[in-house]
């Protein structure tokens, strides 16, 4: 679990450094180069004013977490097992306009796997959440 915690702490540190004095950074503040250490475990979710959430990008290491490739797909297509809790985390992060953490378990190929997750809001105007950055790492239970 320590490796997952460290990766998420480091990503949160980058988010905090990138926002400066603003409540949250914009997507433009985070270069692909800066995000490289997390790319396989990272998703970007675009949010519309109408409440629609679409995966702009979903890293390859998230396929097991989500049950397949999610890039360019709406969050609503996630299975019932995953979808509601994931949408609840998105809603909470948008409401508080601050990072939120979660821990979820999912059965993959008959094995229960726990995931440590971080939801980070991004804003083009420093006021409204326009994009969420999501990172997830499987953890080993002791």
Sine and cosine of phi, psi and omega as CSV:
sin_phi,cos_phi,sin_psi,cos_psi,sin_omega,cos_omega
0.00,0.00,-0.46,0.89,-0.05,-1.00
-0.89,0.46,-0.63,0.78,0.01,-1.00
-0.89,0.46,-0.70,0.72,0.03,-1.00
-0.88,0.47,-0.70,0.71,0.01,-1.00
-0.87,0.49,-0.68,0.73,-0.02,-1.00
-0.91,0.41,-0.68,0.73,0.02,-1.00
-0.87,0.49,-0.68,0.73,-0.01,-1.00
-0.95,0.32,-0.61,0.79,0.08,-1.00
-0.88,0.47,-0.67,0.75,0.01,-1.00
-0.90,0.43,-0.65,0.76,0.03,-1.00
-0.91,0.41,-0.66,0.75,0.05,-1.00
-0.89,0.46,-0.62,0.78,0.06,-1.00
-0.88,0.47,-0.68,0.74,0.05,-1.00
-0.89,0.46,-0.70,0.71,0.02,-1.00
-0.85,0.53,-0.74,0.67,0.00,-1.00
-0.89,0.46,-0.70,0.72,0.02,-1.00
-0.88,0.47,-0.62,0.79,-0.07,-1.00
-0.96,0.29,-0.44,0.90,-0.05,-1.00
-0.99,0.14,-0.35,0.94,-0.03,-1.00
0.86,0.51,-0.79,-0.61,0.00,-1.00
-1.00,-0.01,0.01,1.00,-0.02,-1.00
-0.99,0.12,0.33,-0.94,0.03,-1.00
-0.89,0.45,-0.52,0.85,0.01,-1.00
-0.37,-0.93,0.49,-0.87,0.02,-1.00
-0.98,0.19,0.17,-0.99,0.13,-0.99
-0.99,-0.10,0.24,-0.97,0.06,-1.00
-0.87,0.49,-0.59,0.81,-0.02,-1.00
-0.91,0.42,-0.35,0.94,0.01,-1.00
-0.97,0.26,-0.23,0.97,-0.09,-1.00
-0.90,-0.44,0.98,-0.21,-0.03,-1.00
-0.97,0.26,0.39,-0.92,0.07,-1.00
-0.86,0.51,-0.62,0.79,0.02,-1.00
-0.88,0.48,-0.70,0.72,0.01,-1.00
-0.91,0.41,-0.54,0.84,-0.05,-1.00
-1.00,0.05,-0.10,1.00,-0.09,-1.00
-0.75,0.66,-0.68,0.73,-0.03,-1.00
-0.88,0.47,-0.30,0.96,-0.07,-1.00
-0.92,-0.40,-0.08,1.00,-0.21,-0.98
-0.77,0.64,-0.71,0.71,-0.02,-1.00
-0.90,0.43,-0.40,0.92,-0.06,-1.00
-0.94,-0.34,0.29,0.96,-0.12,-0.99
-0.89,-0.46,0.60,-0.80,0.14,-0.99
-0.76,-0.65,0.56,-0.83,0.16,-0.99
-0.92,-0.39,0.77,-0.63,-0.05,-1.00
-0.86,-0.51,0.90,-0.43,0.03,-1.00
-0.99,0.12,0.69,-0.73,-0.02,-1.00
-0.91,-0.41,0.71,-0.71,0.03,-1.00
-0.97,-0.23,0.29,-0.96,0.04,-1.00
-0.87,0.49,-0.47,0.88,0.00,-1.00
-0.99,0.17,0.03,1.00,0.04,-1.00
1.00,-0.05,-0.01,1.00,0.02,-1.00
-0.97,0.24,0.66,-0.75,0.04,-1.00
-0.84,-0.54,0.83,-0.56,-0.06,-1.00
-0.79,-0.61,0.73,-0.68,0.08,-1.00
-0.93,0.36,0.93,-0.38,0.12,-0.99
-0.96,0.27,-0.60,0.80,-0.06,-1.00
-0.50,-0.87,0.64,-0.76,0.09,-1.00
-0.66,-0.75,0.90,-0.44,-0.05,-1.00
-0.88,0.47,0.44,-0.90,-0.07,-1.00
-0.90,0.44,-0.48,0.88,0.02,-1.00
-0.96,0.28,-0.16,0.99,0.03,-1.00
-1.00,-0.01,-0.12,0.99,-0.03,-1.00
-0.84,0.54,-0.69,0.73,0.01,-1.00
-0.91,0.41,-0.63,0.77,-0.01,-1.00
-0.88,0.47,-0.67,0.74,-0.09,-1.00
-0.99,-0.15,-0.13,0.99,-0.02,-1.00
0.99,0.10,0.37,0.93,0.04,-1.00
0.57,-0.82,-0.02,-1.00,0.01,-1.00
-0.94,0.34,0.75,-0.66,-0.05,-1.00
-0.91,-0.42,-0.12,0.99,-0.03,-1.00
-0.80,0.60,0.76,-0.66,0.00,-1.00
0.93,0.38,0.33,0.94,0.03,-1.00
-0.91,-0.41,0.49,-0.87,0.04,-1.00
-0.96,0.28,0.53,-0.84,0.04,-1.00
-0.87,0.49,-0.47,0.88,-0.03,-1.00
-0.90,0.44,-0.27,0.96,0.00,-1.00
-0.99,0.11,-0.09,1.00,0.06,-1.00
-0.89,0.46,0.53,-0.85,-0.01,-1.00
-0.87,0.50,0.35,-0.94,0.02,-1.00
-0.85,0.53,-0.59,0.81,0.00,-1.00
-0.86,0.50,-0.58,0.81,-0.07,-1.00
-0.98,-0.21,-0.65,0.76,-0.25,-0.97
-0.83,0.55,-0.79,0.61,-0.12,-0.99
-0.90,0.43,-0.72,0.70,-0.02,-1.00
-0.92,0.40,-0.56,0.83,0.03,-1.00
-0.93,0.38,-0.71,0.71,0.03,-1.00
-0.90,0.44,-0.60,0.80,0.05,-1.00
-0.89,0.46,-0.65,0.76,0.03,-1.00
-0.91,0.41,-0.64,0.77,0.06,-1.00
-0.88,0.48,-0.74,0.67,-0.02,-1.00
-0.88,0.48,-0.68,0.73,0.00,-1.00
-0.89,0.45,-0.70,0.71,-0.01,-1.00
-0.89,0.45,-0.66,0.75,0.04,-1.00
-0.91,0.41,-0.62,0.79,-0.02,-1.00
-0.92,0.38,-0.70,0.71,-0.06,-1.00
-1.00,0.06,-0.23,0.97,-0.01,-1.00
0.78,0.63,0.67,0.74,-0.02,-1.00
-0.49,-0.87,0.30,-0.95,0.02,-1.00
-0.85,0.53,0.55,-0.84,0.14,-0.99
-0.68,-0.73,0.51,-0.86,-0.02,-1.00
-0.90,-0.44,0.42,-0.91,0.03,-1.00
-0.50,-0.87,0.32,-0.95,0.11,-0.99
-0.74,-0.67,0.81,-0.58,0.00,-1.00
-0.77,-0.64,0.52,-0.86,0.11,-0.99
-0.91,-0.42,0.56,-0.83,-0.01,-1.00
-0.56,-0.83,0.61,-0.79,0.07,-1.00
-1.00,0.01,0.86,-0.51,0.01,-1.00
-0.83,-0.56,0.87,-0.49,-0.04,-1.00
0.79,0.61,0.67,0.74,0.06,-1.00
0.99,0.17,0.04,1.00,-0.03,-1.00
-0.89,-0.45,0.73,-0.68,0.05,-1.00
-0.98,0.22,0.82,-0.58,-0.01,-1.00
-0.84,-0.54,0.75,-0.66,0.06,-1.00
-0.99,-0.11,0.61,-0.79,0.02,-1.00
-0.83,-0.56,0.75,-0.66,0.12,-0.99
-0.99,-0.11,0.77,-0.64,-0.18,-0.98
-0.72,-0.70,0.46,-0.89,0.01,-1.00
-0.71,-0.70,0.78,-0.63,0.06,-1.00
-0.94,-0.35,0.83,-0.56,-0.04,-1.00
-0.84,-0.54,0.85,-0.52,0.00,-1.00
-0.98,0.20,0.60,-0.80,0.07,-1.00
-0.81,-0.59,0.60,-0.80,-0.08,-1.00
-0.67,-0.74,0.68,-0.73,0.07,-1.00
-0.99,0.14,-0.35,0.94,-0.06,-1.00
-0.85,-0.53,0.19,0.98,0.00,-1.00
0.89,0.45,0.24,0.97,-0.01,-1.00
-0.78,-0.63,-0.76,0.65,-0.04,-1.00
-0.97,-0.23,0.58,-0.81,0.06,-1.00
-0.99,0.16,0.86,-0.50,0.01,-1.00
-0.96,-0.27,-0.49,0.87,-0.03,-1.00
-0.61,-0.79,0.55,-0.83,0.14,-0.99
-0.92,-0.40,0.69,-0.72,0.16,-0.99
-0.98,-0.20,0.78,-0.62,-0.08,-1.00
-0.83,-0.56,0.75,-0.67,0.07,-1.00
-0.79,-0.62,0.63,-0.77,-0.04,-1.00
-0.61,-0.79,0.71,-0.70,0.03,-1.00
-0.74,-0.68,0.73,-0.69,0.09,-1.00
-0.93,0.36,0.56,-0.83,0.01,-1.00
-0.84,-0.54,0.49,-0.87,0.04,-1.00
-0.99,-0.13,0.80,-0.60,0.03,-1.00
-0.99,0.13,0.62,-0.79,0.04,-1.00
-0.97,-0.26,0.00,0.00,0.00,0.00
